[in-house]
Amino acid sequence: MLIFYITLASYLERPAGFKVWIMAALLALITQLHMSAWFLFGPLFVFAALVKAPLSIRDVFIGGLLFVFLYAPYITFHVITDFQNLNSFASYERPATFTQSNLASAIDNIKWTYIISSGTGLSYSLGNEFDAFYKNRYLAVPYVFFSIALFVAAIGTIRYLVLSARCVFHHRQWSDMPRSTQILILFTLILVLMHLSYFLFKVPAFPHYNVIFYPIIFIIAAKVGIDAYNEASSHSIKRALLGLLLMILCSNLYVTHSMFDYLTSNPVGNYGDYGNPYFANKDDWRQRMKAFSID
């Protein structure tokens, strides 16, 4: 997902046909990895129309062929299984009307977007194991910096929401904006339209439904930090901002390493989300698959 966003930003800076092909191929892969990625197409089409993206018919055609080619195995699977998975998904019962619980789910979806992205939502992934992990790995200090990153990302989102509204209501020419501003407005547009879609389609609030948001939150927070650094009036403020950035990066590296080490040392536990991690139970899964193939 991050590679897709980087390629998109690069295309807006310097358009090239091969970047369109790469994005089409990445979209084919991403949408197969998680269905939430299908909500990307709406914001992308709206944004392409607003900024008048230089797309040639040839590049779109080649990108479309790559998309279909990479989807062929997935489509073949559904044909062979008589579309059982899709029929099961379509038959999922959702509330007929909007209720307080629908609104609560929408708010929770927005909350999880920032909590998981900032690193402060590990309690969902680790379940009842989180308290032991938090205490054993001394996470109080990293969580301070994670909270700062969450706050900066939230402020950045509000900032670009306001800027987006000004551009629409004041009919400002999109072509006059810096590319970096256009990219951030696109990311904000993706956030808003996807959460609106989640609300309209009554999507329940599960953190992994926000997987395609995670790179966006990091990029928005980084842009706010860069702007603050460039506008800083003294070298001491700039050094403080660089130090804060370094601490956030070190906190992420420390917690990531600690989490993998903890899960490897404790492969079986009362974990949340999808349960026990695969990478910590590889041998067990290999034996199961071997037994399945023999049967």
RAKAUR-V426116 format. One record per residue. N is the residue number from 1. RES is the residue in one letter. SS is DSSP state (hx for helix, st for strand, lp for the rest). Layout:
N,RES,SS ; N,RES,SS
//
This chain:
1,M,lp ; 2,L,hx ; 3,I,hx ; 4,F,hx ; 5,Y,hx ; 6,I,hx ; 7,T,hx ; 8,L,hx ; 9,A,hx ; 10,S,hx ; 11,Y,hx ; 12,L,hx ; 13,E,hx ; 14,R,lp ; 15,P,lp ; 16,A,lp ; 17,G,hx ; 18,F,hx ; 19,K,hx ; 20,V,hx ; 21,W,hx ; 22,I,hx ; 23,M,hx ; 24,A,hx ; 25,A,hx ; 26,L,hx ; 27,L,hx ; 28,A,hx ; 29,L,hx ; 30,I,hx ; 31,T,hx ; 32,Q,hx ; 33,L,hx ; 34,H,lp ; 35,M,hx ; 36,S,hx ; 37,A,hx ; 38,W,hx ; 39,F,hx ; 40,L,hx ; 41,F,hx ; 42,G,hx ; 43,P,hx ; 44,L,hx ; 45,F,hx ; 46,V,hx ; 47,F,hx ; 48,A,hx ; 49,A,hx ; 50,L,hx ; 51,V,hx ; 52,K,lp ; 53,A,lp ; 54,P,lp ; 55,L,lp ; 56,S,lp ; 57,I,hx ; 58,R,hx ; 59,D,hx ; 60,V,hx ; 61,F,hx ; 62,I,hx ; 63,G,hx ; 64,G,hx ; 65,L,hx ; 66,L,hx ; 67,F,hx ; 68,V,hx ; 69,F,hx ; 70,L,hx ; 71,Y,hx ; 72,A,hx ; 73,P,hx ; 74,Y,hx ; 75,I,hx ; 76,T,hx ; 77,F,hx ; 78,H,hx ; 79,V,hx ; 80,I,hx ; 81,T,lp ; 82,D,lp ; 83,F,lp ; 84,Q,hx ; 85,N,hx ; 86,L,hx ; 87,N,hx ; 88,S,hx ; 89,F,hx ; 90,A,hx ; 91,S,lp ; 92,Y,lp ; 93,E,lp ; 94,R,lp ; 95,P,lp ; 96,A,lp ; 97,T,lp ; 98,F,lp ; 99,T,lp ; 100,Q,hx ; 101,S,hx ; 102,N,hx ; 103,L,hx ; 104,A,hx ; 105,S,hx ; 106,A,hx ; 107,I,hx ; 108,D,hx ; 109,N,hx ; 110,I,hx ; 111,K,hx ; 112,W,hx ; 113,T,hx ; 114,Y,hx ; 115,I,hx ; 116,I,hx ; 117,S,hx ; 118,S,hx ; 119,G,lp ; 120,T,lp ; 121,G,lp ; 122,L,hx ; 123,S,hx ; 124,Y,hx ; 125,S,hx ; 126,L,hx ; 127,G,hx ; 128,N,hx ; 129,E,hx ; 130,F,hx ; 131,D,hx ; 132,A,hx ; 133,F,hx ; 134,Y,hx ; 135,K,hx ; 136,N,hx ; 137,R,lp ; 138,Y,lp ; 139,L,lp ; 140,A,hx ; 141,V,hx ; 142,P,hx ; 143,Y,hx ; 144,V,hx ; 145,F,hx ; 146,F,hx ; 147,S,hx ; 148,I,hx ; 149,A,hx ; 150,L,hx ; 151,F,hx ; 152,V,hx ; 153,A,hx ; 154,A,hx ; 155,I,hx ; 156,G,hx ; 157,T,hx ; 158,I,hx ; 159,R,hx ; 160,Y,hx ; 161,L,hx ; 162,V,hx ; 163,L,hx ; 164,S,hx ; 165,A,hx ; 166,R,hx ; 167,C,hx ; 168,V,hx ; 169,F,hx ; 170,H,lp ; 171,H,lp ; 172,R,lp ; 173,Q,lp ; 174,W,hx ; 175,S,hx ; 176,D,hx ; 177,M,lp ; 178,P,lp ; 179,R,hx ; 180,S,hx ; 181,T,hx ; 182,Q,hx ; 183,I,hx ; 184,L,hx ; 185,I,hx ; 186,L,hx ; 187,F,hx ; 188,T,hx ; 189,L,hx ; 190,I,hx ; 191,L,hx ; 192,V,hx ; 193,L,hx ; 194,M,hx ; 195,H,hx ; 196,L,hx ; 197,S,hx ; 198,Y,hx ; 199,F,hx ; 200,L,hx ; 201,F,lp ; 202,K,lp ; 203,V,lp ; 204,P,lp ; 205,A,lp ; 206,F,lp ; 207,P,hx ; 208,H,hx ; 209,Y,hx ; 210,N,hx ; 211,V,hx ; 212,I,hx ; 213,F,hx ; 214,Y,hx ; 215,P,hx ; 216,I,hx ; 217,I,hx ; 218,F,hx ; 219,I,hx ; 220,I,hx ; 221,A,hx ; 222,A,hx ; 223,K,hx ; 224,V,hx ; 225,G,hx ; 226,I,hx ; 227,D,hx ; 228,A,hx ; 229,Y,hx ; 230,N,hx ; 231,E,hx ; 232,A,lp ; 233,S,lp ; 234,S,lp ; 235,H,hx ; 236,S,hx ; 237,I,hx ; 238,K,hx ; 239,R,hx ; 240,A,hx ; 241,L,hx ; 242,L,hx ; 243,G,hx ; 244,L,hx ; 245,L,hx ; 246,L,hx ; 247,M,hx ; 248,I,hx ; 249,L,hx ; 250,C,hx ; 251,S,hx ; 252,N,hx ; 253,L,hx ; 254,Y,hx ; 255,V,hx ; 256,T,hx ; 257,H,hx ; 258,S,hx ; 259,M,hx ; 260,F,hx ; 261,D,hx ; 262,Y,hx ; 263,L,hx ; 264,T,hx ; 265,S,hx ; 266,N,lp ; 267,P,lp ; 268,V,lp ; 269,G,lp ; 270,N,lp ; 271,Y,lp ; 272,G,lp ; 273,D,lp ; 274,Y,lp ; 275,G,lp ; 276,N,lp ; 277,P,lp ; 278,Y,lp ; 279,F,hx ; 280,A,hx ; 281,N,hx ; 282,K,hx ; 283,D,hx ; 284,D,hx ; 285,W,hx ; 286,R,hx ; 287,Q,hx ; 288,R,hx ; 289,M,hx ; 290,K,hx ; 291,A,hx ; 292,F,hx ; 293,S,hx ; 294,I,hx ; 295,D,lp
//
